[in-house]
Amino acid sequence: MNGNSAVLPGLRKTADKQKKLIIAFLLILFLFVLGQVTVSNFLSFAQVLLTVKLASFIALFGLCQLIVMAGGGDGLDLSVGYTATLTAVLTASIMNGQNANLWIAILVALAIGLLVGSVNGFLAAYIKLPPLIVTMSMSLIVQGGINVYTAGANITGKPSPILQTIAAKSTGIFPNIVIVLLIVAPIVTVVLTRTRWGLALFGTGTNETAAFLGGVRVKRVRFTSFVISGLLASLIGLLLLGNMGLAFKDMGSNYVMPSIAAAVVGGVSMAGGEGNYFGVILGAIFLQTLTNLLVAVGWGDAGKWLGFGIVLFTLLIVYVSDRRVR
Protein backbone atom coordinates (compact mmCIF):
# COMPACT_ATOMS: atom_id res chain seq x y z
CA MET A 1 0.00 0.00 0.00
CA ASN A 2 2.78 2.39 0.98
CA GLY A 3 4.67 1.47 -2.17
CA ASN A 4 1.69 2.38 -4.33
CA SER A 5 1.26 5.71 -2.57
CA ALA A 6 4.93 6.50 -3.19
CA VAL A 7 4.72 5.59 -6.87
CA LEU A 8 1.50 7.45 -7.67
CA PRO A 9 2.90 11.01 -7.35
CA GLY A 10 5.71 10.13 -9.75
CA LEU A 11 3.31 8.61 -12.23
CA ARG A 12 1.03 11.62 -11.94
CA LYS A 13 3.94 13.99 -12.60
CA THR A 14 5.07 11.97 -15.62
CA ALA A 15 1.54 11.91 -17.00
CA ASP A 16 1.29 15.68 -16.55
CA LYS A 17 4.50 16.21 -18.54
CA GLN A 18 3.28 13.97 -21.35
CA LYS A 19 -0.06 15.75 -21.31
CA LYS A 20 1.58 19.10 -22.04
CA LEU A 21 3.59 17.63 -24.91
CA ILE A 22 0.43 16.10 -26.33
CA ILE A 23 -1.37 19.45 -26.07
CA ALA A 24 1.44 21.18 -27.97
CA PHE A 25 1.38 18.49 -30.67
CA LEU A 26 -2.41 18.66 -31.02
CA LEU A 27 -2.24 22.45 -31.35
CA ILE A 28 0.21 22.09 -34.24
CA LEU A 29 -1.96 19.44 -35.87
CA PHE A 30 -5.03 21.66 -35.54
CA LEU A 31 -3.25 24.59 -37.22
CA PHE A 32 -1.97 22.37 -40.03
CA VAL A 33 -5.50 21.14 -40.77
CA LEU A 34 -6.97 24.64 -40.47
CA GLY A 35 -4.25 26.05 -42.70
CA GLN A 36 -4.73 23.41 -45.37
CA VAL A 37 -8.47 24.10 -45.42
CA THR A 38 -7.97 27.86 -45.53
CA VAL A 39 -4.85 28.31 -47.67
CA SER A 40 -3.84 26.25 -50.70
CA ASN A 41 -0.51 24.35 -50.43
CA PHE A 42 -0.24 25.19 -46.73
CA LEU A 43 0.91 21.64 -46.03
CA SER A 44 3.23 21.29 -49.00
CA PHE A 45 6.56 19.68 -48.11
CA ALA A 46 8.51 22.82 -48.99
CA GLN A 47 6.23 24.97 -46.83
CA VAL A 48 6.52 22.62 -43.85
CA LEU A 49 10.32 22.61 -44.13
CA LEU A 50 10.35 26.42 -44.24
CA THR A 51 8.09 26.54 -41.17
CA VAL A 52 10.40 24.23 -39.22
CA LYS A 53 13.47 26.22 -40.34
CA LEU A 54 12.02 29.51 -39.10
CA ALA A 55 10.77 27.83 -35.93
CA SER A 56 14.31 26.61 -35.21
CA PHE A 57 15.46 30.12 -34.31
CA ILE A 58 12.49 30.57 -31.96
CA ALA A 59 13.31 27.19 -30.40
CA LEU A 60 16.95 28.16 -29.87
CA PHE A 61 15.94 31.37 -28.11
CA GLY A 62 13.36 29.28 -26.24
CA LEU A 63 16.23 27.25 -24.81
CA CYS A 64 17.46 30.41 -23.07
CA GLN A 65 14.03 30.86 -21.49
CA LEU A 66 13.77 27.20 -20.50
CA ILE A 67 17.04 27.34 -18.58
CA VAL A 68 16.25 30.50 -16.60
CA MET A 69 12.60 29.55 -16.03
CA ALA A 70 13.49 26.04 -14.81
CA GLY A 71 15.46 27.51 -11.90
CA GLY A 72 12.43 29.27 -10.50
CA GLY A 73 12.56 32.66 -8.83
CA ASP A 74 10.27 34.06 -11.54
CA GLY A 75 13.11 33.64 -14.02
CA LEU A 76 12.78 35.22 -17.46
CA ASP A 77 15.38 36.68 -19.78
CA LEU A 78 14.15 39.65 -21.80
CA SER A 79 17.68 40.61 -22.84
CA VAL A 80 18.26 37.68 -25.22
CA GLY A 81 17.06 39.57 -28.31
CA TYR A 82 19.36 42.55 -28.00
CA THR A 83 22.25 40.39 -26.79
CA ALA A 84 21.95 38.49 -30.07
CA THR A 85 21.63 41.76 -32.00
CA LEU A 86 24.73 43.28 -30.37
CA THR A 87 26.72 40.17 -31.23
CA ALA A 88 25.58 40.27 -34.85
CA VAL A 89 26.32 43.99 -35.23
CA LEU A 90 29.83 43.76 -33.77
CA THR A 91 30.90 40.48 -35.39
CA ALA A 92 29.65 41.28 -38.90
CA SER A 93 32.50 43.73 -39.44
CA ILE A 94 34.97 41.38 -37.72
CA MET A 95 34.20 38.48 -40.05
CA ASN A 96 33.63 40.63 -43.14
CA GLY A 97 32.89 37.53 -45.18
CA GLN A 98 36.11 35.73 -44.20
CA ASN A 99 36.20 32.24 -42.66
CA ALA A 100 39.57 33.01 -41.08
CA ASN A 101 37.94 35.58 -38.80
CA LEU A 102 35.12 33.33 -37.61
CA TRP A 103 36.98 32.15 -34.51
CA ILE A 104 37.57 35.77 -33.45
CA ALA A 105 33.85 36.47 -33.91
CA ILE A 106 33.01 33.46 -31.75
CA LEU A 107 35.32 34.70 -28.97
CA VAL A 108 33.72 38.16 -29.15
CA ALA A 109 30.27 36.56 -29.02
CA LEU A 110 31.21 34.51 -25.96
CA ALA A 111 32.62 37.61 -24.24
CA ILE A 112 29.41 39.57 -24.89
CA GLY A 113 27.22 36.72 -23.67
CA LEU A 114 29.36 36.17 -20.59
CA LEU A 115 29.23 39.86 -19.65
CA VAL A 116 25.48 40.25 -20.14
CA GLY A 117 24.66 36.93 -18.48
CA SER A 118 26.95 37.57 -15.51
CA VAL A 119 25.42 40.97 -14.78
CA ASN A 120 21.90 39.57 -15.12
CA GLY A 121 22.74 36.58 -12.96
CA PHE A 122 24.49 38.57 -10.24
CA LEU A 123 21.64 41.04 -9.87
CA ALA A 124 18.91 38.39 -10.04
CA ALA A 125 20.53 35.61 -7.98
CA TYR A 126 22.71 37.42 -5.45
CA ILE A 127 21.12 40.86 -5.10
CA LYS A 128 17.69 39.22 -5.56
CA LEU A 129 16.25 41.83 -7.87
CA PRO A 130 13.27 40.67 -9.98
CA PRO A 131 14.62 38.96 -13.15
CA LEU A 132 11.93 40.66 -15.23
CA ILE A 133 13.18 44.10 -14.24
CA VAL A 134 16.85 43.14 -14.40
CA THR A 135 16.73 41.67 -17.89
CA MET A 136 14.40 44.37 -19.21
CA SER A 137 16.85 47.01 -17.98
CA MET A 138 19.75 45.12 -19.52
CA SER A 139 17.84 44.91 -22.80
CA LEU A 140 17.37 48.69 -22.80
CA ILE A 141 21.04 49.28 -21.97
CA VAL A 142 22.21 47.01 -24.77
CA GLN A 143 19.71 48.54 -27.18
CA GLY A 144 21.01 52.00 -26.29
CA GLY A 145 24.58 50.84 -26.82
CA ILE A 146 23.69 49.51 -30.26
CA ASN A 147 22.01 52.80 -31.18
CA VAL A 148 25.05 54.78 -30.05
CA TYR A 149 27.44 52.47 -31.92
CA THR A 150 25.45 52.71 -35.15
CA ALA A 151 24.51 56.40 -34.91
CA GLY A 152 25.28 58.15 -38.17
CA ALA A 153 26.98 55.10 -39.65
CA ASN A 154 25.93 52.08 -41.64
CA ILE A 155 26.39 48.62 -40.17
CA THR A 156 29.06 47.04 -42.33
CA GLY A 157 30.39 43.54 -42.84
CA LYS A 158 28.84 40.16 -43.49
CA PRO A 159 29.03 36.66 -42.05
CA SER A 160 31.66 34.12 -43.01
CA PRO A 161 30.72 31.52 -45.65
CA ILE A 162 30.89 28.73 -43.05
CA LEU A 163 28.41 30.56 -40.84
CA GLN A 164 26.10 31.15 -43.78
CA THR A 165 26.27 27.48 -44.68
CA ILE A 166 25.31 26.43 -41.15
CA ALA A 167 22.53 28.96 -40.67
CA ALA A 168 21.06 29.57 -44.11
CA LYS A 169 21.91 26.69 -46.44
CA SER A 170 20.59 23.14 -46.69
CA THR A 171 22.04 19.66 -46.89
CA GLY A 172 19.95 18.00 -49.55
CA ILE A 173 16.41 19.12 -48.81
CA PHE A 174 16.90 19.67 -45.09
CA PRO A 175 17.89 23.11 -43.73
CA ASN A 176 21.16 22.93 -41.82
CA ILE A 177 19.76 24.95 -38.93
CA VAL A 178 17.17 22.21 -38.41
CA ILE A 179 19.97 19.65 -38.30
CA VAL A 180 21.74 21.83 -35.71
CA LEU A 181 18.56 21.87 -33.61
CA LEU A 182 18.22 18.09 -33.88
CA ILE A 183 21.78 17.76 -32.56
CA VAL A 184 21.30 20.31 -29.79
CA ALA A 185 17.97 18.94 -28.49
CA PRO A 186 19.15 15.53 -27.20
CA ILE A 187 22.32 17.08 -25.76
CA VAL A 188 20.25 19.62 -23.85
CA THR A 189 17.91 16.89 -22.65
CA VAL A 190 20.81 14.83 -21.29
CA VAL A 191 22.38 17.86 -19.58
CA LEU A 192 19.12 18.90 -17.93
CA THR A 193 17.98 15.44 -16.85
CA ARG A 194 21.16 13.42 -16.29
CA THR A 195 23.82 15.81 -14.97
CA ARG A 196 24.23 17.09 -11.44
CA TRP A 197 23.80 20.71 -12.55
CA GLY A 198 20.61 19.96 -14.49
CA LEU A 199 19.07 18.13 -11.55
CA ALA A 200 20.12 20.96 -9.23
CA LEU A 201 18.51 23.49 -11.58
CA PHE A 202 15.15 21.73 -11.62
CA GLY A 203 15.41 20.97 -7.91
CA THR A 204 15.94 24.66 -7.19
CA GLY A 205 12.92 25.56 -9.29
CA THR A 206 10.73 22.92 -7.65
CA ASN A 207 11.55 23.79 -4.03
CA GLU A 208 14.27 26.30 -3.28
CA THR A 209 14.35 25.56 0.45
CA ALA A 210 14.53 21.79 0.02
CA ALA A 211 17.27 22.19 -2.60
CA PHE A 212 19.29 24.41 -0.26
CA LEU A 213 18.91 21.98 2.63
CA GLY A 214 19.96 19.20 0.27
CA GLY A 215 23.29 20.94 -0.38
CA VAL A 216 22.46 22.78 -3.62
CA ARG A 217 24.04 26.20 -3.94
CA VAL A 218 20.83 27.85 -5.07
CA LYS A 219 22.29 31.28 -5.84
CA ARG A 220 25.13 29.82 -7.88
CA VAL A 221 22.75 27.61 -9.85
CA ARG A 222 20.50 30.55 -10.75
CA PHE A 223 23.50 32.76 -11.53
CA THR A 224 24.83 30.08 -13.86
CA SER A 225 21.47 29.76 -15.61
CA PHE A 226 21.57 33.44 -16.60
CA VAL A 227 25.19 33.17 -17.72
CA ILE A 228 24.32 30.21 -19.94
CA SER A 229 21.32 32.10 -21.31
CA GLY A 230 23.54 35.05 -22.20
CA LEU A 231 26.14 32.83 -23.88
CA LEU A 232 23.48 30.99 -25.88
CA ALA A 233 21.77 34.22 -26.95
CA SER A 234 25.07 35.60 -28.16
CA LEU A 235 25.85 32.48 -30.19
CA ILE A 236 22.33 32.54 -31.62
CA GLY A 237 23.13 36.09 -32.74
CA LEU A 238 25.87 34.62 -34.91
CA LEU A 239 23.37 32.18 -36.41
CA LEU A 240 20.90 35.00 -37.10
CA LEU A 241 23.65 36.91 -38.85
CA GLY A 242 24.53 33.86 -40.90
CA ASN A 243 20.89 33.30 -41.84
CA MET A 244 20.14 36.90 -42.83
CA GLY A 245 23.50 37.70 -44.41
CA LEU A 246 23.78 41.09 -42.71
CA ALA A 247 23.29 42.74 -39.35
CA PHE A 248 20.77 45.42 -38.47
CA LYS A 249 19.27 47.02 -35.40
CA ASP A 250 16.44 45.10 -33.72
CA MET A 251 17.18 41.91 -35.70
CA GLY A 252 16.85 39.80 -32.55
CA SER A 253 14.24 41.73 -30.58
CA ASN A 254 11.27 40.10 -32.33
CA TYR A 255 12.29 36.73 -30.92
CA VAL A 256 11.94 37.63 -27.24
CA MET A 257 8.19 37.23 -26.74
CA PRO A 258 7.92 34.22 -29.10
CA SER A 259 10.70 32.50 -27.15
CA ILE A 260 8.76 32.93 -23.90
CA ALA A 261 5.51 31.88 -25.58
CA ALA A 262 7.19 28.79 -27.07
CA ALA A 263 8.39 27.77 -23.62
CA VAL A 264 4.93 28.18 -22.10
CA VAL A 265 3.18 26.42 -24.99
CA GLY A 266 5.73 23.63 -24.65
CA GLY A 267 4.82 23.11 -21.00
CA VAL A 268 7.63 24.92 -19.18
CA SER A 269 6.37 26.08 -15.81
CA MET A 270 6.85 29.78 -15.15
CA ALA A 271 7.07 28.90 -11.47
CA GLY A 272 10.14 26.76 -12.19
CA GLY A 273 11.05 23.12 -11.74
CA GLU A 274 9.35 21.77 -14.83
CA GLY A 275 10.19 21.83 -18.51
CA ASN A 276 11.11 19.77 -21.54
CA TYR A 277 13.14 21.06 -24.48
CA PHE A 278 11.28 18.94 -27.00
CA GLY A 279 8.14 20.65 -25.73
CA VAL A 280 9.75 24.04 -26.37
CA ILE A 281 10.54 22.95 -29.94
CA LEU A 282 6.91 21.91 -30.45
CA GLY A 283 5.85 25.28 -29.03
CA ALA A 284 8.11 27.08 -31.50
CA ILE A 285 6.70 25.11 -34.44
CA PHE A 286 3.18 25.92 -33.27
CA LEU A 287 3.91 29.66 -33.07
CA GLN A 288 5.61 29.74 -36.48
CA THR A 289 2.69 27.81 -38.01
CA LEU A 290 0.27 30.27 -36.42
CA THR A 291 2.30 33.16 -37.85
CA ASN A 292 2.26 31.64 -41.32
CA LEU A 293 -1.48 31.09 -41.17
CA LEU A 294 -2.29 34.61 -39.96
CA VAL A 295 -0.02 36.19 -42.57
CA ALA A 296 -1.54 34.00 -45.30
CA VAL A 297 -5.07 35.18 -44.46
CA GLY A 298 -3.96 38.82 -44.47
CA TRP A 299 -3.69 39.61 -40.76
CA GLY A 300 0.03 40.42 -40.89
CA ASP A 301 2.13 41.32 -37.85
CA ALA A 302 -0.82 42.74 -35.91
CA GLY A 303 -2.62 39.43 -36.17
CA LYS A 304 0.53 37.53 -35.24
CA TRP A 305 1.03 39.37 -31.96
CA LEU A 306 -2.68 39.20 -31.18
CA GLY A 307 -2.60 35.44 -31.76
CA PHE A 308 0.52 35.00 -29.60
CA GLY A 309 -1.08 36.95 -26.78
CA ILE A 310 -4.34 35.01 -26.86
CA VAL A 311 -2.58 31.63 -26.94
CA LEU A 312 -0.18 32.55 -24.14
CA PHE A 313 -2.95 33.96 -21.96
CA THR A 314 -5.20 30.93 -22.52
CA LEU A 315 -2.50 28.35 -21.76
CA LEU A 316 -1.43 30.18 -18.60
CA ILE A 317 -5.03 30.06 -17.36
CA VAL A 318 -5.32 26.35 -18.22
CA TYR A 319 -2.04 25.37 -16.54
CA VAL A 320 -2.66 27.45 -13.41
CA SER A 321 -6.21 26.09 -13.09
CA ASP A 322 -4.93 22.54 -13.53
CA ARG A 323 -2.32 23.06 -10.82
CA ARG A 324 -4.95 24.40 -8.40
CA VAL A 325 -7.22 21.43 -9.04
CA ARG A 326 -4.41 19.01 -8.24
Residue pairs with C-beta under 8 A, 6 or more apart in sequence:
12 326
16 322
17 267
17 274
17 276
20 266
20 267
20 276
20 279
20 319
21 266
21 267
21 276
21 278
21 279
21 282
23 267
24 265
24 266
24 267
24 279
24 282
24 283
24 286
25 282
27 265
27 286
28 282
28 285
28 286
28 289
31 286
31 289
31 290
31 293
32 42
32 43
32 289
34 293
35 42
35 43
35 289
35 292
35 293
35 296
36 42
36 43
38 293
38 296
38 297
39 293
39 296
39 297
41 47
42 292
42 293
42 296
45 173
47 292
49 173
49 174
49 175
49 178
51 285
51 288
51 289
51 292
52 175
52 178
52 285
52 288
53 175
53 177
53 178
54 288
55 281
55 284
55 285
55 287
55 288
55 289
56 175
56 177
56 178
56 180
56 181
56 284
57 177
57 236
57 239
57 240
57 243
57 255
58 255
58 258
58 259
58 262
58 284
58 287
58 288
59 181
59 262
59 280
59 281
59 283
59 284
59 285
60 181
60 184
60 232
60 236
60 239
61 80
61 81
61 84
61 233
61 236
61 255
61 256
61 258
61 259
61 262
62 258
62 259
62 260
62 262
62 263
62 266
62 280
62 281
62 283
62 284
63 184
63 188
63 232
63 277
63 280
64 77
64 80
64 228
64 229
64 232
64 233
64 236
64 259
65 76
65 77
65 80
65 229
65 259
65 260
65 262
65 263
65 268
65 280
66 263
66 268
66 275
66 277
66 280
67 201
67 225
67 228
67 229
67 232
68 75
68 76
68 77
68 131
68 225
68 226
68 229
69 75
69 76
69 205
69 263
69 268
69 269
69 270
69 272
69 275
70 192
70 201
70 202
70 205
70 225
70 268
70 272
70 273
70 274
70 275
71 201
71 204
71 205
71 221
71 222
71 225
71 272
72 204
72 205
72 206
72 208
72 222
72 271
72 272
72 273
73 124
73 125
73 131
73 205
73 208
73 222
73 272
74 130
74 131
74 132
74 270
75 124
75 131
75 205
75 222
75 225
75 226
75 272
76 131
76 132
76 135
76 260
76 270
77 120
77 131
77 135
77 226
77 229
77 230
77 233
78 132
78 135
78 136
78 138
78 139
78 256
79 116
79 120
79 135
79 136
79 138
79 139
79 142
79 230
79 233
80 229
80 230
80 232
80 233
80 236
80 252
80 255
80 256
80 259
81 139
81 233
81 252
81 253
81 254
81 255
81 256
82 139
82 142
82 143
82 146
82 252
82 253
83 112
83 113
83 116
83 142
83 230
83 233
83 234
83 237
83 252
84 233
84 234
84 236
84 237
84 240
84 251
84 252
84 255
85 142
85 143
85 146
85 237
85 247
85 249
85 250
85 251
85 252
85 253
86 112
86 142
86 145
86 146
86 234
86 237
87 108
87 109
87 112
87 113
87 233
87 234
87 235
87 237
87 238
87 241
88 237
88 238
88 240
88 241
88 247
88 251
88 252
89 146
89 149
89 150
89 155
89 247
89 248
89 249
90 108
90 112
90 149
91 105
91 108
91 109
91 157
91 237
91 238
91 241
91 247
92 155
92 156
92 157
92 158
92 159
92 241
92 246
92 247
93 155
93 156
93 157
94 101
94 104
94 105
94 108
94 157
95 101
95 102
95 104
95 105
95 157
95 158
95 159
95 160
95 163
96 156
96 157
96 158
97 157
97 158
97 159
97 160
97 161
98 160
99 160
99 161
99 162
101 160
102 160
102 162
102 163
105 160
105 163
105 238
106 235
106 238
109 234
109 235
109 237
109 238
110 231
110 234
110 235
112 230
112 234
113 227
113 230
113 231
113 232
113 233
113 234
113 235
114 227
114 230
114 231
115 230
116 138
116 142
116 230
116 233
116 234
117 226
117 227
117 228
117 229
117 230
117 231
117 233
118 223
118 226
118 227
118 230
119 138
120 131
120 134
120 135
120 138
120 226
120 229
120 230
121 222
121 223
121 224
121 225
121 226
121 227
121 230
122 223
123 129
123 134
124 130
124 131
124 134
124 135
124 222
124 223
124 226
125 219
125 220
125 222
125 223
125 226
126 219
126 223
131 226
139 256
143 253
146 249
147 249
150 249
155 246
155 247
155 248
155 249
157 246
157 247
158 245
158 246
159 167
159 238
159 241
159 242
159 245
160 242
163 238
163 239
163 241
163 242
164 242
164 243
164 245
165 176
165 242
166 176
166 177
166 180
166 239
166 242
167 176
167 177
167 238
167 239
167 240
167 241
167 242
167 243
168 176
168 177
168 242
168 243
168 244
168 245
169 175
169 176
170 176
171 179
177 239
177 243
180 239
181 281
185 277
185 278
185 281
188 277
189 276
189 277
189 278
191 197
191 198
192 198
192 201
192 202
192 275
192 277
193 199
197 221
197 224
200 211
200 216
200 217
200 221
201 221
201 225
202 273
202 274
202 275
203 210
203 211
203 214
203 216
203 273
204 211
204 216
204 218
204 221
204 222
204 272
204 273
205 269
205 271
205 272
205 273
205 274
206 272
206 273
206 274
207 273
208 218
211 218
211 221
212 218
233 252
236 252
237 252
240 251
240 252
241 247
241 251
244 251
257 305
257 308
258 284
258 287
258 308
260 312
261 283
261 287
261 308
261 311
261 312
262 280
262 283
262 284
262 286
262 287
263 275
263 280
263 283
264 270
264 283
264 312
264 315
264 316
264 319
265 279
265 282
265 283
265 286
265 287
265 311
265 312
265 315
266 275
266 276
266 278
266 279
266 280
266 281
266 282
266 283
266 284
267 274
267 275
267 276
267 279
267 283
267 319
268 274
268 275
268 276
268 279
268 280
269 275
269 319
270 316
286 311
287 308
287 311
290 304
290 307
290 308
290 311
291 304
291 307
294 300
294 303
294 304
294 307
295 303
295 304
297 303
299 306
299 307
